[in-house]
Amino acid sequence: MSDLRALVGRPYALRMLLCALVGRLPEAMVPLALLLLARAEHGSYATAGALAGAFAVGAAVGGPVAGRAIDRLGQPAVLIGIAVARSAALAGIVLAAPSSLALAAVLAAAAGALTPPLEPALRALWPDLAGGDEHALHAAYELDAGAQELIFVTGPLLVAVAVAAGSPATALHLTSAVGLAGTIAFALATPARRWRAAERVPARWTAAVRAPEVGLLLALGTLAGAATGMVNVTATAFAERTLDDRDLAGWLLAAWAVGALAGGLTAAARRWTLPTERRLTRLLVLFGLAFAPALLARSTGSMAAALAVAGAFLAPTLACIFVLTGARALTGTVTETFAWLTSSFLVGSAAGAAVAGTLTADGAGVRGFAVAGAIMLAAAALWQLRRAPAPVRDGAPAA
């Protein structure tokens, strides 16, 4: 039996993954719903972008704070409390948007900051869900990294359905309900209720990010996020300028997501023998080189295939970063450390999108993919040249 089948057969493993995915759907729904709401009320792309940006900034800032709270107080109370508060903030946006953009922006930032840290919480649970099996734990992180792409395919579709059936406000209310239901289901499950972080050693509040190699892993998360952000913008520009149909961007990004999911499933089904540190170097190099076919694509089919190939390396690469982050986390800080990693990816994605937007404005075409590949090759060099402690073969977090 493969490690993937063994993992899925473990008690609660599949349930916790599915609950986390449902609870995280708002991460892909809120930005689009905010864009549509702002456009409907005020007709300005600048305003729409500001609201979505406020949400993203709030999410990047609030994640580590919520992660620290979970490490100290446990998962159920923190997750449910934050989810309820986010629902209130989203309802406030619907009420405030028609009359006060400033208040809507503040509430959007609050909604972002109140995003339940389900991603870090699940990663903190994986060692227990995997039953202490090192290979099953690696498979868990790879499945986790690949499956989260479903969020960014399903979320926008749900928003589109809600808007077609009602309005952008309806989409925000649906987002709130879906996120709250998924979070409650996750938080009340037995593994979440039983989980406790190891006793935290007294240290300064920056201790989690100053743990050995954690800062470097956060830098890798930022670079991986930057490459992903560049893909989103460059693929959209390719659809609009080369294919003369902006609507095809959704299909191109879906191909990228399908590739990532396939890559995660394939990696999870394989038993790795290469130490994680060395595997990460090779995957970063391959990820960078995998963008080369996208530079030659000139049709919908060829670009979709190229993005699927590149996307296939995303989940295995992120899984290695997850394993090493968990192994390097200081005792009692595992959720907070994973939350910092999530925030680093969000910051990188925003920066990558901004750079790609500048390149696109200058008519750089598909060269954004070249920059994305170069970023991942730079990440490989950064990781390879580090001064590292002895290799860690077991991915169990210090919690």
C-alpha positions as CSV (number, residue, x, y, z in Angstrom):
1,M,0.0,0.0,0.0
2,S,1.4,3.4,-0.9
3,D,2.1,6.1,1.7
4,L,-0.7,8.1,0.2
5,R,-3.3,5.4,0.6
6,A,-2.1,4.6,4.1
7,L,-2.4,8.3,5.0
8,V,-5.9,8.6,3.6
9,G,-6.9,5.5,5.6
10,R,-5.7,7.1,8.8
11,P,-8.5,8.2,11.2
12,Y,-9.6,11.8,10.6
13,A,-6.8,12.5,8.0
14,L,-9.1,13.0,5.0
15,R,-11.8,14.6,7.1
16,M,-9.5,17.3,8.5
17,L,-8.1,18.0,5.0
18,L,-11.5,18.4,3.5
19,C,-12.7,20.6,6.4
20,A,-9.7,22.8,6.1
21,L,-10.2,23.2,2.3
22,V,-13.8,24.2,2.8
23,G,-12.9,26.6,5.6
24,R,-10.2,28.2,3.4
25,L,-12.5,28.8,0.4
26,P,-13.0,32.4,1.5
27,E,-9.3,33.0,0.8
28,A,-10.1,32.7,-2.9
29,M,-13.6,34.1,-2.7
30,V,-13.3,37.3,-0.7
31,P,-10.8,39.1,-3.0
32,L,-13.0,38.5,-6.1
33,A,-16.2,39.3,-4.3
34,L,-14.7,42.5,-3.0
35,L,-13.6,43.5,-6.5
36,L,-17.1,42.8,-7.9
37,L,-18.8,44.7,-5.0
38,A,-16.5,47.8,-5.4
39,R,-17.1,47.8,-9.2
40,A,-20.9,47.5,-8.7
41,E,-21.0,50.3,-6.1
42,H,-18.4,52.7,-7.5
43,G,-17.3,51.5,-10.9
44,S,-13.6,52.0,-10.2
45,Y,-10.9,49.4,-10.7
46,A,-8.6,51.4,-8.4
47,T,-11.1,51.3,-5.6
48,A,-11.7,47.6,-6.2
49,G,-8.0,46.9,-6.1
50,A,-7.6,48.9,-2.9
51,L,-10.2,46.8,-1.1
52,A,-8.7,43.5,-2.3
53,G,-5.3,44.8,-1.3
54,A,-6.5,45.8,2.2
55,F,-7.8,42.3,2.7
56,A,-4.5,40.7,1.6
57,V,-2.4,43.0,3.9
58,G,-4.7,42.1,6.8
59,A,-4.3,38.4,6.1
60,A,-0.5,38.6,6.0
61,V,-0.3,40.6,9.3
62,G,-3.0,38.7,11.2
63,G,-1.9,35.1,10.5
64,P,1.2,34.9,12.8
65,V,-0.8,36.6,15.6
66,A,-3.6,34.1,15.3
67,G,-1.0,31.3,15.0
68,R,0.6,32.3,18.3
69,A,-2.8,32.4,20.0
70,I,-3.4,28.8,18.9
71,D,-0.1,27.7,20.2
72,R,-1.1,29.2,23.6
73,L,-4.8,28.5,23.8
74,G,-5.5,25.6,21.5
75,Q,-7.3,25.4,18.2
76,P,-11.1,25.3,18.8
77,A,-11.7,28.6,20.7
78,V,-9.3,30.6,18.6
79,L,-10.4,29.3,15.2
80,I,-14.1,29.6,15.9
81,G,-13.8,33.0,17.5
82,I,-11.8,34.4,14.6
83,A,-14.2,32.9,12.0
84,V,-17.2,34.5,13.8
85,A,-15.5,37.9,13.9
86,R,-14.6,37.6,10.2
87,S,-18.2,37.0,9.3
88,A,-19.2,40.1,11.2
89,A,-16.5,42.1,9.3
90,L,-17.7,40.8,5.9
91,A,-21.3,41.7,6.8
92,G,-20.0,45.2,7.8
93,I,-18.4,45.6,4.4
94,V,-21.7,44.9,2.6
95,L,-23.4,47.6,4.7
96,A,-20.5,50.2,4.5
97,A,-19.4,49.9,0.9
98,P,-22.3,51.9,-0.7
99,S,-21.6,55.0,1.5
100,S,-18.1,54.8,2.9
101,L,-15.2,53.4,1.0
102,A,-12.8,54.2,3.9
103,L,-14.8,52.2,6.4
104,A,-15.2,49.4,3.9
105,A,-11.4,49.3,3.4
106,V,-10.8,49.2,7.2
107,L,-13.3,46.3,7.5
108,A,-11.6,44.5,4.5
109,A,-8.3,44.7,6.3
110,A,-10.0,43.5,9.5
111,A,-11.6,40.6,7.6
112,G,-8.2,39.6,6.2
113,A,-6.5,39.8,9.7
114,L,-9.4,37.6,11.0
115,T,-8.8,34.8,8.5
116,P,-8.7,31.6,10.6
117,P,-5.2,30.1,10.3
118,L,-6.5,26.7,9.1
119,E,-3.5,26.1,6.9
120,P,-1.0,26.3,9.8
121,A,-3.4,24.5,12.1
122,L,-3.7,21.6,9.8
123,R,0.1,21.4,9.3
124,A,0.5,21.3,13.1
125,L,-1.9,18.3,13.2
126,W,-0.3,16.3,10.4
127,P,2.4,14.6,12.6
128,D,-0.4,13.2,14.8
129,L,-2.7,12.4,11.8
130,A,0.2,10.6,10.1
131,G,0.7,8.4,13.1
132,G,4.3,9.3,13.6
133,D,5.3,7.7,10.2
134,E,7.9,9.9,8.5
135,H,6.9,8.8,5.0
136,A,3.2,9.3,5.7
137,L,4.0,12.8,7.0
138,H,5.9,13.7,3.8
139,A,2.9,12.4,1.8
140,A,0.6,14.5,4.0
141,Y,2.4,17.7,3.3
142,E,2.5,16.9,-0.5
143,L,-1.2,16.1,-0.6
144,D,-1.9,19.3,1.4
145,A,0.2,21.5,-0.9
146,G,-1.5,20.0,-4.0
147,A,-5.0,19.9,-2.7
148,Q,-5.1,23.6,-1.8
149,E,-5.1,24.4,-5.5
150,L,-8.7,23.2,-5.4
151,I,-9.5,26.3,-3.3
152,F,-8.4,28.6,-6.1
153,V,-10.5,26.8,-8.7
154,T,-13.6,26.2,-6.7
155,G,-13.7,29.6,-4.8
156,P,-14.1,31.9,-7.9
157,L,-16.7,29.5,-9.4
158,L,-18.8,29.8,-6.2
159,V,-18.5,33.6,-6.4
160,A,-19.6,33.6,-10.0
161,V,-22.7,31.5,-9.2
162,A,-23.6,33.7,-6.2
163,V,-23.3,36.9,-8.3
164,A,-25.3,35.4,-11.1
165,A,-28.0,34.3,-8.7
166,G,-28.0,37.5,-6.6
167,S,-25.3,40.1,-6.3
168,P,-21.7,40.7,-5.1
169,A,-23.2,41.2,-1.6
170,T,-24.8,37.7,-1.9
171,A,-21.3,36.4,-2.8
172,L,-19.8,37.9,0.4
173,H,-22.6,36.4,2.5
174,L,-22.1,33.0,0.9
175,T,-18.4,33.4,1.5
176,S,-19.0,34.1,5.2
177,A,-21.3,31.0,5.6
178,V,-18.9,28.6,3.8
179,G,-15.9,29.8,5.7
180,L,-17.7,29.6,9.1
181,A,-19.1,26.1,8.4
182,G,-15.8,24.7,7.4
183,T,-13.9,26.3,10.3
184,I,-16.4,25.1,12.9
185,A,-16.3,21.5,11.4
186,F,-12.5,21.6,11.6
187,A,-12.2,23.1,15.1
188,L,-14.8,20.7,16.7
189,A,-13.2,17.6,15.2
190,T,-11.4,15.3,17.7
191,P,-7.8,15.9,16.5
192,A,-8.2,19.7,16.8
193,R,-9.8,19.5,20.3
194,R,-7.0,17.1,21.5
195,W,-4.0,19.0,20.0
196,R,-1.8,20.9,22.3
197,A,1.4,22.7,21.5
198,A,4.5,21.7,23.5
199,E,5.3,24.0,26.4
200,R,6.9,27.1,25.0
201,V,10.3,28.1,26.2
202,P,10.2,31.7,27.4
203,A,11.7,33.9,24.7
204,R,11.2,37.2,22.9
205,W,8.2,37.5,20.5
206,T,10.5,37.3,17.5
207,A,11.9,33.9,18.6
208,A,9.8,31.9,16.1
209,V,11.3,33.6,13.1
210,R,14.8,33.6,14.5
211,A,15.0,29.8,14.9
212,P,17.8,28.2,12.9
213,E,17.1,28.2,9.2
214,V,13.5,29.4,9.7
215,G,14.3,32.8,8.3
216,L,15.8,31.2,5.2
217,L,12.7,29.0,4.7
218,L,10.5,32.0,5.0
219,A,12.6,33.7,2.3
220,L,12.0,30.6,0.1
221,G,8.3,30.8,0.8
222,T,8.4,34.5,-0.3
223,L,10.2,33.6,-3.5
224,A,7.8,30.7,-4.3
225,G,4.9,33.1,-3.7
226,A,6.5,35.7,-6.0
227,A,6.7,33.1,-8.8
228,T,3.1,32.2,-8.3
229,G,2.0,35.8,-8.3
230,M,3.8,36.4,-11.6
231,V,2.1,33.4,-13.2
232,N,-1.3,34.7,-12.3
233,V,-0.7,38.1,-14.0
234,T,1.4,36.9,-16.9
235,A,-1.1,34.2,-17.8
236,T,-3.9,36.8,-17.8
237,A,-1.9,39.1,-20.0
238,F,-1.1,36.3,-22.4
239,A,-4.8,35.4,-22.7
240,E,-5.7,39.0,-23.4
241,R,-2.9,40.1,-25.7
242,T,-1.8,36.9,-27.5
243,L,-5.0,34.9,-27.5
244,D,-7.2,38.0,-27.7
245,D,-9.6,36.6,-25.2
246,R,-9.3,37.5,-21.5
247,D,-11.7,34.8,-20.5
248,L,-9.2,32.2,-21.4
249,A,-7.1,33.3,-18.5
250,G,-9.3,31.2,-16.2
251,W,-8.6,28.1,-18.2
252,L,-4.8,28.7,-18.2
253,L,-4.8,29.2,-14.5
254,A,-6.9,26.1,-14.0
255,A,-4.3,24.2,-16.0
256,W,-1.6,25.5,-13.6
257,A,-3.8,24.4,-10.6
258,V,-4.4,21.0,-12.1
259,G,-0.7,20.6,-12.6
260,A,0.0,21.5,-9.0
261,L,-2.7,19.0,-7.8
262,A,-1.3,16.2,-10.0
263,G,2.2,17.0,-8.8
264,G,1.2,16.8,-5.2
265,L,-0.7,13.5,-5.7
266,T,2.2,12.0,-7.6
267,A,4.8,13.1,-5.0
268,A,2.6,11.9,-2.1
269,A,2.3,8.4,-3.7
270,R,6.0,8.1,-4.0
271,R,8.4,7.0,-1.2
272,W,11.4,9.4,-1.2
273,T,14.9,8.2,-0.2
274,L,16.7,11.5,-0.9
275,P,17.1,13.6,2.3
276,T,14.6,16.5,2.3
277,E,17.3,19.2,2.2
278,R,18.9,17.8,-1.0
279,R,15.5,17.1,-2.5
280,L,14.5,20.7,-2.0
281,T,17.5,22.0,-3.9
282,R,16.7,19.7,-6.9
283,L,13.0,20.6,-6.9
284,L,13.8,24.4,-6.8
285,V,16.0,23.9,-9.8
286,L,13.5,21.8,-11.7
287,F,10.7,24.3,-10.8
288,G,12.8,27.1,-12.3
289,L,13.6,25.2,-15.5
290,A,10.0,24.1,-15.9
291,F,8.9,27.6,-16.9
292,A,11.0,27.4,-20.1
293,P,8.2,25.8,-22.2
294,A,5.9,28.7,-21.3
295,L,8.3,31.0,-23.1
296,L,7.7,29.2,-26.4
297,A,3.9,28.7,-26.1
298,R,1.7,30.7,-28.6
299,S,-1.6,29.0,-28.4
300,T,-4.2,28.1,-25.7
301,G,-3.3,24.4,-25.7
302,S,0.4,24.8,-25.7
303,M,0.3,27.4,-22.9
304,A,-2.1,25.3,-20.8
305,A,0.2,22.3,-21.2
306,A,3.3,24.4,-20.3
307,L,1.7,25.8,-17.2
308,A,0.5,22.4,-16.1
309,V,4.1,21.1,-16.3
310,A,5.4,24.1,-14.3
311,G,2.6,23.8,-11.8
312,A,3.5,20.1,-11.2
313,F,6.6,21.2,-9.3
314,L,4.8,23.6,-7.0
315,A,3.3,21.2,-4.5
316,P,6.4,19.0,-4.1
317,T,8.6,22.1,-3.6
318,L,6.2,23.6,-1.0
319,A,5.9,20.2,0.7
320,C,9.7,20.1,1.3
321,I,9.5,23.7,2.7
322,F,6.7,22.6,5.0
323,V,8.6,19.5,6.3
324,L,11.7,21.5,7.0
325,T,9.8,24.4,8.6
326,G,8.0,22.0,11.0
327,A,11.3,20.3,11.8
328,R,13.1,23.6,12.5
329,A,10.3,25.3,14.5
330,L,11.1,26.1,18.1
331,T,9.2,24.0,20.7
332,G,5.7,25.4,21.3
333,T,5.7,27.7,18.2
334,V,4.8,25.3,15.4
335,T,1.5,26.9,14.4
336,E,3.0,30.4,14.6
337,T,5.9,29.4,12.5
338,F,3.7,27.9,9.8
339,A,1.6,31.0,9.9
340,W,4.7,33.1,9.2
341,L,5.4,30.9,6.3
342,T,1.8,31.4,4.9
343,S,2.3,35.2,5.4
344,S,5.6,35.1,3.5
345,F,4.0,33.4,0.6
346,L,1.2,36.0,0.5
347,V,3.7,38.8,0.6
348,G,5.7,37.2,-2.2
349,S,2.6,36.6,-4.3
350,A,1.6,40.3,-4.0
351,A,5.1,41.5,-4.9
352,G,5.3,39.0,-7.8
353,A,2.0,40.2,-9.2
354,A,3.1,43.8,-8.9
355,V,6.4,43.1,-10.8
356,A,4.5,41.1,-13.4
357,G,2.0,44.0,-13.8
358,T,4.9,46.4,-14.5
359,L,6.4,44.0,-17.0
360,T,3.1,43.5,-18.7
361,A,2.5,47.3,-18.9
362,D,5.8,47.6,-20.7
363,G,4.7,45.0,-23.2
364,A,7.1,42.3,-21.9
365,G,4.7,39.5,-23.0
366,V,5.6,36.1,-21.6
367,R,8.9,37.2,-20.1
368,G,7.2,37.2,-16.8
369,F,7.5,33.4,-16.9
370,A,11.3,33.8,-17.4
371,V,11.5,36.0,-14.4
372,A,9.5,33.5,-12.4
373,G,11.9,30.7,-13.4
374,A,14.9,32.9,-12.5
375,I,13.4,33.6,-9.1
376,M,13.1,29.8,-8.4
377,L,16.7,29.2,-9.6
378,A,17.8,32.0,-7.3
379,A,16.0,30.3,-4.5
380,A,17.8,27.1,-5.2
381,A,21.2,28.9,-5.1
382,L,20.2,30.6,-1.8
383,W,19.2,27.2,-0.2
384,Q,22.3,25.4,-1.6
385,L,24.7,28.0,-0.3
386,R,23.3,28.1,3.2
387,R,25.3,27.1,6.3
388,A,23.1,24.3,7.5
389,P,23.0,22.1,10.5
390,A,23.1,18.3,10.1
391,P,20.4,17.0,7.6
392,V,17.0,16.4,9.1
393,R,15.4,13.3,7.6
394,D,12.4,13.2,9.8
395,G,9.8,15.9,9.2
396,A,8.2,15.9,12.7
397,P,7.6,19.4,14.0
398,A,8.9,20.3,17.5
399,A,5.4,20.4,19.0
